[in-house]
């Protein structure tokens, strides 16, 4: 089962990461982040950047990360 956690500009970090942390423990569940458009989404404070869907592992960034 694939579960999508929506991402949008000014998302509260806990609203994205909290469900991910809980739902990823379900057997046979694949939890993904989804956004209406490609690009980095930042939290309401502008301090946490979440990678766009389909971005490789964080160690391979920039993957569209703003300069």
MOPAC internal coordinates of N, CA, C and O (Angstrom, degrees):
PM7 1SCF
backbone

  N    0.0000 0     0.00 0     0.00 0    0    0    0
  C    1.4329 1     0.00 0     0.00 0    1    0    0
  C    1.5210 1   107.48 1     0.00 0    2    1    0
  O    1.2310 1   120.73 1   -46.85 1    3    2    1
  N    1.3295 1   116.21 1   133.15 1    3    2    1
  C    1.4607 1   121.26 1   177.09 1    5    3    2
  C    1.5293 1   108.19 1  -102.02 1    6    5    3
  O    1.2310 1   121.00 1   -50.82 1    7    6    5
  N    1.3239 1   115.69 1   129.18 1    7    6    5
  C    1.4632 1   122.50 1   179.40 1    9    7    6
  C    1.5179 1   107.25 1  -117.37 1   10    9    7
  O    1.2310 1   120.28 1   -53.65 1   11   10    9
  N    1.3228 1   117.07 1   126.35 1   11   10    9
  C    1.4595 1   121.73 1  -179.37 1   13   11   10
  C    1.5275 1   110.44 1  -102.19 1   14   13   11
  O    1.2310 1   121.13 1   -50.29 1   15   14   13
  N    1.3326 1   115.45 1   129.71 1   15   14   13
  C    1.4566 1   122.23 1   173.54 1   17   15   14
  C    1.5296 1   105.87 1  -102.10 1   18   17   15
  O    1.2310 1   119.85 1   -62.39 1   19   18   17
  N    1.3334 1   117.90 1   117.61 1   19   18   17
  C    1.4721 1   119.35 1  -176.55 1   21   19   18
  C    1.5277 1   112.48 1   -72.09 1   22   21   19
  O    1.2310 1   121.32 1   -39.12 1   23   22   21
  N    1.3180 1   115.07 1   140.88 1   23   22   21
  C    1.4643 1   122.11 1   174.31 1   25   23   22
  C    1.5195 1   108.61 1  -117.70 1   26   25   23
  O    1.2310 1   120.57 1   -37.09 1   27   26   25
  N    1.3101 1   116.52 1   142.91 1   27   26   25
  C    1.4597 1   121.79 1   177.80 1   29   27   26
  C    1.5262 1   107.12 1  -153.67 1   30   29   27
  O    1.2310 1   120.53 1   -17.20 1   31   30   29
  N    1.3230 1   116.59 1   162.80 1   31   30   29
  C    1.4563 1   120.29 1  -179.68 1   33   31   30
  C    1.5282 1   109.94 1   -60.58 1   34   33   31
  O    1.2310 1   120.71 1   -40.23 1   35   34   33
  N    1.3130 1   116.25 1   139.77 1   35   34   33
  C    1.4634 1   124.97 1   179.44 1   37   35   34
  C    1.5273 1   112.50 1    66.86 1   38   37   35
  O    1.2310 1   120.44 1  -154.84 1   39   38   37
  N    1.3218 1   116.76 1    25.16 1   39   38   37
  C    1.4687 1   120.57 1   176.29 1   41   39   38
  C    1.5260 1   109.25 1   -62.48 1   42   41   39
  O    1.2310 1   120.48 1   -37.05 1   43   42   41
  N    1.3130 1   116.68 1   142.95 1   43   42   41
  C    1.4575 1   120.11 1   172.53 1   45   43   42
  C    1.5271 1   106.88 1   -75.41 1   46   45   43
  O    1.2310 1   120.17 1   -56.44 1   47   46   45
  N    1.3173 1   117.28 1   123.56 1   47   46   45
  C    1.4658 1   121.55 1  -173.72 1   49   47   46
  C    1.5240 1   111.83 1   -52.66 1   50   49   47
  O    1.2310 1   120.16 1   137.47 1   51   50   49
  N    1.3024 1   117.29 1   -42.53 1   51   50   49
  C    1.4618 1   120.48 1  -178.80 1   53   51   50
  C    1.5279 1   111.62 1   -63.82 1   54   53   51
  O    1.2310 1   120.07 1   148.72 1   55   54   53
  N    1.3343 1   117.46 1   -31.28 1   55   54   53
  C    1.4645 1   120.54 1   178.87 1   57   55   54
  C    1.5238 1   112.10 1   -68.71 1   58   57   55
  O    1.2310 1   120.00 1   157.65 1   59   58   57
  N    1.3167 1   117.61 1   -22.35 1   59   58   57
  C    1.4679 1   120.90 1   177.20 1   61   59   58
  C    1.5251 1   111.34 1   -95.68 1   62   61   59
  O    1.2310 1   120.63 1   132.59 1   63   62   61
  N    1.3188 1   116.41 1   -47.41 1   63   62   61
  C    1.4603 1   120.68 1  -174.34 1   65   63   62
  C    1.5260 1   112.17 1   -76.83 1   66   65   63
  O    1.2310 1   120.13 1   144.43 1   67   66   65
  N    1.3316 1   117.36 1   -35.57 1   67   66   65
  C    1.4683 1   120.95 1  -179.25 1   69   67   66
  C    1.5260 1   112.69 1   -57.77 1   70   69   67
  O    1.2310 1   119.65 1   124.08 1   71   70   69
  N    1.3383 1   118.28 1   -55.92 1   71   70   69
  C    1.4663 1   118.89 1   178.08 1   73   71   70
  C    1.5258 1   112.86 1   -60.61 1   74   73   71
  O    1.2310 1   120.48 1   142.05 1   75   74   73
  N    1.3348 1   116.69 1   -37.95 1   75   74   73
  C    1.4616 1   119.67 1   178.14 1   77   75   74
  C    1.5268 1   110.82 1   -58.12 1   78   77   75
  O    1.2310 1   120.62 1   132.27 1   79   78   77
  N    1.3225 1   116.42 1   -47.73 1   79   78   77
  C    1.4673 1   120.62 1  -177.18 1   81   79   78
  C    1.5266 1   112.00 1   -62.07 1   82   81   79
  O    1.2310 1   119.91 1   144.14 1   83   82   81
  N    1.3171 1   117.77 1   -35.86 1   83   82   81
  C    1.4629 1   120.92 1  -179.58 1   85   83   82
  C    1.5262 1   111.21 1   -79.41 1   86   85   83
  O    1.2310 1   120.64 1   131.28 1   87   86   85
  N    1.3348 1   116.37 1   -48.72 1   87   86   85
  C    1.4636 1   120.55 1  -173.22 1   89   87   86
  C    1.5223 1   113.39 1   -70.82 1   90   89   87
  O    1.2310 1   119.75 1   153.78 1   91   90   89
  N    1.3218 1   118.08 1   -26.22 1   91   90   89
  C    1.4690 1   119.91 1  -179.39 1   93   91   90
  C    1.5282 1   111.98 1   -66.15 1   94   93   91
  O    1.2310 1   120.37 1   163.68 1   95   94   93
  N    1.3258 1   116.89 1   -16.32 1   95   94   93
  C    1.4632 1   121.01 1   179.92 1   97   95   94
  C    1.5285 1   112.53 1   -82.94 1   98   97   95
  O    1.2310 1   119.92 1   168.99 1   99   98   97
  N    1.3288 1   117.76 1   -11.01 1   99   98   97
  C    1.4645 1   120.22 1   179.67 1  101   99   98
  C    1.5255 1   109.71 1   -67.54 1  102  101   99
  O    1.2310 1   120.22 1   -41.16 1  103  102  101
  N    1.3316 1   117.19 1   138.84 1  103  102  101
  C    1.4601 1   119.17 1   177.31 1  105  103  102
  C    1.5318 1   110.52 1   -64.17 1  106  105  103
  O    1.2310 1   121.08 1   -40.32 1  107  106  105
  N    1.3026 1   115.54 1   139.68 1  107  106  105
  C    1.4751 1   122.93 1   177.66 1  109  107  106
  C    1.5254 1   113.55 1    60.96 1  110  109  107
  O    1.2310 1   119.94 1  -154.75 1  111  110  109
  N    1.3175 1   117.73 1    25.25 1  111  110  109
  C    1.4651 1   120.85 1   178.59 1  113  111  110
  C    1.5238 1   109.65 1  -105.51 1  114  113  111
  O    1.2310 1   121.25 1   -41.61 1  115  114  113
  N    1.3157 1   115.22 1   138.39 1  115  114  113
  C    1.4625 1   122.10 1   172.06 1  117  115  114
  C    1.5208 1   106.09 1  -116.96 1  118  117  115
  O    1.2310 1   120.22 1   -64.74 1  119  118  117
  N    1.3119 1   117.19 1   115.26 1  119  118  117
  C    1.4550 1   121.19 1  -178.51 1  121  119  118
  C    1.5243 1   107.71 1  -101.04 1  122  121  119
  O    1.2310 1   121.00 1   -52.98 1  123  122  121
  N    1.3345 1   115.69 1   127.02 1  123  122  121
  C    1.4587 1   121.60 1  -179.08 1  125  123  122
  C    1.5222 1   109.08 1  -127.26 1  126  125  123
  O    1.2310 1   120.78 1   -24.06 1  127  126  125
  N    1.3084 1   116.12 1   155.94 1  127  126  125
  C    1.4599 1   121.56 1   171.98 1  129  127  126
  C    1.5210 1   107.61 1   -94.34 1  130  129  127
  O    1.2310 1   120.27 1   -39.15 1  131  130  129
  N    1.3331 1   117.09 1   140.85 1  131  130  129
  C    1.4624 1   122.21 1  -179.03 1  133  131  130
  C    1.5232 1   109.61 1  -132.64 1  134  133  131
  O    1.2310 1   121.12 1   -36.78 1  135  134  133
  N    1.3339 1   115.47 1   143.22 1  135  134  133
  C    1.4619 1   121.44 1   177.63 1  137  135  134
  C    1.5196 1   109.01 1  -138.16 1  138  137  135
  O    1.2310 1   120.54 1   -24.21 1  139  138  137
  N    1.3173 1   116.57 1   155.79 1  139  138  137
  C    1.4610 1   121.15 1  -178.87 1  141  139  138
  C    1.5235 1   111.88 1   -68.17 1  142  141  139
  O    1.2310 1   120.28 1   148.74 1  143  142  141
  N    1.3278 1   117.07 1   -31.26 1  143  142  141
  C    1.4616 1   121.65 1  -179.83 1  145  143  142
  C    1.5191 1   109.04 1  -136.18 1  146  145  143
  O    1.2310 1   119.70 1   -23.61 1  147  146  145
  N    1.3263 1   118.18 1   156.39 1  147  146  145
  C    1.4674 1   120.79 1   178.55 1  149  147  146
  C    1.5272 1   111.21 1   -67.01 1  150  149  147
  O    1.2310 1   120.79 1   -25.48 1  151  150  149
  N    1.3147 1   116.10 1   154.52 1  151  150  149
  C    1.4607 1   121.53 1   174.08 1  153  151  150
  C    1.5127 1   112.59 1   128.31 1  154  153  151
  O    1.2310 1   121.53 1   -14.20 1  155  154  153
  N    1.3222 1   114.67 1   165.80 1  155  154  153
  C    1.4614 1   122.41 1   179.90 1  157  155  154
  C    1.5179 1   109.62 1   -70.70 1  158  157  155
  O    1.2310 1   120.39 1   -40.93 1  159  158  157
  N    1.3026 1   116.87 1   139.07 1  159  158  157
  C    1.4623 1   122.95 1   174.18 1  161  159  158
  C    1.5250 1   107.25 1  -111.56 1  162  161  159
  O    1.2310 1   120.62 1   -48.91 1  163  162  161
  N    1.3214 1   116.41 1   131.09 1  163  162  161
  C    1.4585 1   120.11 1   178.92 1  165  163  162
  C    1.5232 1   109.67 1  -107.85 1  166  165  163
  O    1.2310 1   121.45 1   -26.56 1  167  166  165
  N    1.3269 1   114.83 1   153.44 1  167  166  165
  C    1.4634 1   119.17 1   178.67 1  169  167  166
  C    1.5238 1   109.99 1   -72.15 1  170  169  167
  O    1.2310 1   120.81 1    -4.77 1  171  170  169
  N    1.3251 1   116.06 1   175.23 1  171  170  169
  C    1.4612 1   121.38 1  -177.20 1  173  171  170
  C    1.5112 1   113.98 1   -57.57 1  174  173  171
  O    1.2310 1   120.07 1   149.87 1  175  174  173
  N    1.3253 1   117.47 1   -30.13 1  175  174  173
  C    1.4664 1   121.46 1   179.17 1  177  175  174
  C    1.5241 1   112.14 1   -85.43 1  178  177  175
  O    1.2310 1   120.43 1   170.61 1  179  178  177
  N    1.3245 1   116.79 1    -9.39 1  179  178  177
  C    1.4604 1   120.71 1  -178.46 1  181  179  178
  C    1.5133 1   113.88 1    74.61 1  182  181  179
  O    1.2310 1   120.47 1  -165.35 1  183  182  181
  N    1.3362 1   116.71 1    14.65 1  183  182  181
  C    1.4575 1   119.46 1  -175.13 1  185  183  182
  C    1.5259 1   114.09 1  -104.49 1  186  185  183
  O    1.2310 1   119.68 1   165.12 1  187  186  185
  N    1.3190 1   118.21 1   -14.88 1  187  186  185
  C    1.4652 1   121.29 1  -179.50 1  189  187  186
  C    1.5105 1   108.49 1  -118.81 1  190  189  187
  O    1.2310 1   120.52 1   -58.70 1  191  190  189
  N    1.3240 1   116.61 1   121.30 1  191  190  189
  C    1.4533 1   121.11 1   177.45 1  193  191  190
  C    1.5167 1   110.32 1  -103.79 1  194  193  191
  O    1.2310 1   120.67 1   -54.29 1  195  194  193
  N    1.3154 1   116.33 1   125.71 1  195  194  193
  C    1.4598 1   121.05 1   177.60 1  197  195  194
  C    1.5217 1   108.26 1  -102.22 1  198  197  195
  O    1.2310 1   120.27 1   -45.14 1  199  198  197
  N    1.3172 1   117.10 1   134.86 1  199  198  197
  C    1.4640 1   119.95 1  -176.10 1  201  199  198
  C    1.5165 1   111.27 1   -68.48 1  202  201  199
  O    1.2310 1   120.86 1   -25.75 1  203  202  201
  N    1.3214 1   115.96 1   154.25 1  203  202  201
  C    1.4483 1   119.28 1   177.41 1  205  203  202
  C    1.5216 1   110.58 1   -69.89 1  206  205  203
  O    1.2310 1   120.21 1   -24.93 1  207  206  205
  N    1.3298 1   117.20 1   155.07 1  207  206  205
  C    1.4584 1   119.31 1   175.29 1  209  207  206
  C    1.5212 1   110.74 1   -54.86 1  210  209  207
  O    1.2310 1   120.65 1   -40.03 1  211  210  209
  N    1.3122 1   116.36 1   139.97 1  211  210  209
  C    1.4562 1   121.47 1   178.86 1  213  211  210
  C    1.5125 1   114.24 1    86.23 1  214  213  211
  O    1.2310 1   119.42 1   176.61 1  215  214  213
  N    1.3211 1   118.71 1    -3.39 1  215  214  213
  C    1.4564 1   121.25 1   178.90 1  217  215  214
  C    1.5268 1   108.45 1   -70.86 1  218  217  215
  O    1.2310 1   120.02 1   -44.54 1  219  218  217
  N    1.3217 1   117.57 1   135.46 1  219  218  217
  C    1.4698 1   119.06 1   176.29 1  221  219  218
  C    1.5197 1   111.46 1   -61.81 1  222  221  219
  O    1.2310 1   120.72 1    -3.28 1  223  222  221
  N    1.2956 1   116.24 1   176.72 1  223  222  221
  C    1.4678 1   122.16 1  -178.60 1  225  223  222
  C    1.5289 1   110.90 1   -50.51 1  226  225  223
  O    1.2310 1   120.71 1   -29.55 1  227  226  225
  N    1.3162 1   116.24 1   150.45 1  227  226  225
  C    1.4624 1   122.14 1  -175.41 1  229  227  226
  C    1.5201 1   112.77 1   -53.66 1  230  229  227
  O    1.2310 1   119.69 1   150.95 1  231  230  229
  N    1.3247 1   118.20 1   -29.05 1  231  230  229
  C    1.4592 1   120.32 1  -177.68 1  233  231  230
  C    1.5258 1   112.19 1   -68.34 1  234  233  231
  O    1.2310 1   119.91 1   168.37 1  235  234  233
  N    1.3305 1   117.79 1   -11.63 1  235  234  233
  C    1.4545 1   120.41 1  -178.85 1  237  235  234
  C    1.5204 1   112.47 1  -105.03 1  238  237  235
  O    1.2310 1   119.49 1  -170.30 1  239  238  237
  N    1.3206 1   118.58 1     9.70 1  239  238  237
  C    1.4534 1   120.16 1   179.77 1  241  239  238
  C    1.4998 1   109.01 1   -62.00 1  242  241  239
  O    1.2310 1   116.87 1   -26.45 1  243  242  241
  N    1.3336 1   123.56 1   153.55 1  243  242  241
  C    1.4330 1   125.63 1    39.70 1  245  243  242
  C    1.5313 1   116.93 1   -81.17 1  246  245  243
  O    1.2310 1   117.09 1   142.56 1  247  246  245
  N    1.3045 1   123.14 1   -37.44 1  247  246  245
  C    1.4682 1   123.08 1   176.65 1  249  247  246
  C    1.5378 1   111.24 1    46.25 1  250  249  247
  O    1.2310 1   120.21 1  -133.33 1  251  250  249
  N    1.3069 1   117.21 1    46.67 1  251  250  249
  C    1.4529 1   120.28 1   179.80 1  253  251  250
  C    1.5118 1   114.88 1    86.15 1  254  253  251
  O    1.2310 1   120.02 1  -172.74 1  255  254  253
  N    1.3268 1   117.56 1     7.26 1  255  254  253
  C    1.4712 1   120.69 1  -179.61 1  257  255  254
  C    1.5159 1   109.10 1   -65.34 1  258  257  255
  O    1.2310 1   119.26 1   -46.25 1  259  258  257
  N    1.3348 1   119.02 1   133.75 1  259  258  257
  C    1.4719 1   120.03 1  -178.29 1  261  259  258
  C    1.5212 1   111.65 1   -67.21 1  262  261  259
  O    1.2310 1   121.04 1   -30.85 1  263  262  261
  N    1.3200 1   115.62 1   149.15 1  263  262  261
  C    1.4805 1   121.08 1   178.85 1  265  263  262
  C    1.4975 1   111.14 1   -79.01 1  266  265  263
  O    1.2310 1   120.10 1   180.00 1  267  266  265

